[in-house]
Amino acid sequence: MSVVTNTTTIGAIEAPSRRNTELFMLAFAVAIPVFAYLNVGLALDGKVPAGMAGYGLGLGLLAGVAHLVVRKFAPYSDPLLLPLATLLNGLGLVLIWRLDQSPRLIQRAKYLFGGFSPDAPKQLLYSALGVALFAAVLILLKDHRILQRYTYISMAAGLALLILPMFFPAVNGAKIWVSIAGFTIQPGEFAKIVIAVFFSGYLMVKRDALALASRRFLGLYLPRGRDLGPILAIWGLSILILVFETDLGTSLLFFGLFVVMLYVATERTSWIVFGLLMSIGGAVGVASFEPHVQSRVTAWLDPFSCYKTDATGACQQIGDSLISFGSGGTLGTGLGQGNSDLIGFAANADFILTTVGEELGLAGTMAFLMIYALIVERGVRTALAARDPFGKLLAIGLSGAFAIQVFVVAGGVMGLIPLTGMTMPFVAYGGSSVLANWALIGILIRISDTARRPAPAPAPSSDAEMTQVVRP
């Protein structure tokens, strides 16, 4: 008689990874920008642009590399984040290339700088570096909870990134750039990620104390006096950034991010009310004596009243932007057939959404904003699915920072709020923005993979072991 023992295998419950869905969506995310590239070429010259094949292959290669990294190192992550980011990045490259073909911008660059260098090839290089950083995040960051160990180191690093531009000359009235060895970096783009890590670790520990209320006033729970310390400190720092760097965008992003995460952590509406009141009060106070901020507010209130007299050019830029949006109508003038290049040197950076509004119209602008909204929605969904409080706060913080930046930029060029000088994520020209936002997407995908990864099946009891007796 021989005895054969069969033991139940302990493994993970099978769950779909949805990587094939991601690959299918990536094909569309590459095809749509290539078609847009063809459309621009036909509109400008009446023929297929010479660089279309290289552009399509380059964007496809970047998307393929990113997909393979996700398939290998984050197989259970959200299947839409990568295609949405790729689509925005690809369309941004097309819009930048379209503006590179503008005779007005070429002539202006030759007059001001003595020559013209197209920005689209440089943006493609930045995109490649961004995808490389995205891959590095997924390969090196095995578990997002490791970041929690560096809560206070993140605070120090974030403060250093925010303060560093104060020691460099202002560019266009704001100190947001750092120039080292011929390279220009915008530290605020990376600071939003580092600060989100700090806020997540800090609020995870302090949220119970911050959620306590001492009294109720007009339907709002008022926080205790000693718990106002953190929000007062953050408010003060954002005001200092606004005063010394005259950077309205980073100030709004930094303070708004903290208020959003504070509300999510404590579920107290009073924090939102206090945050709005303090942000409005601080901005109004600084605008009363800071000339650069005053000019932005004046241009926002009535850009056409100072269209020809404003020496800073803020009124003319906002005025031209509003004219471009108005001339675009519902469906736009068509890719390559607008005049948004009249805005000048910032047409492919701060005001690139103006090109979308004029050449693709209200429908195209809403489509872009919906893509951004989908990225934010997938980030919030990731936060809801996360199994640990740090991951929840970090995902909502990164999604909130992304959403606030889109609102601040879009609101500025549309005249809803004063212009801030920030860049539209993935679409506008700028290496710092592309690198930082690809890293942001990489962290969200890592959190998503951890949240969606199936839990191991429970270990079987001794009764589950079956012994089968086989008789000869």
PyMOL commands that set and color helices and strands:
alter all, ss='L'
color gray80, all
select helices_A, chain A and resi 19-45+52-73+81-100+103-113+120-140+144-167+187-211+225-245+248-266+269-287+291-301+303-305+314-328+340-343+352-359+361-385+389-414+431-452+462-464
alter helices_A, ss='H'
color red, helices_A
select strands_A, chain A and resi 2-6+178-180+183-185+213-217+220-223+466-470
alter strands_A, ss='S'
color yellow, strands_A
deselect
rebuild
show_as cartoon
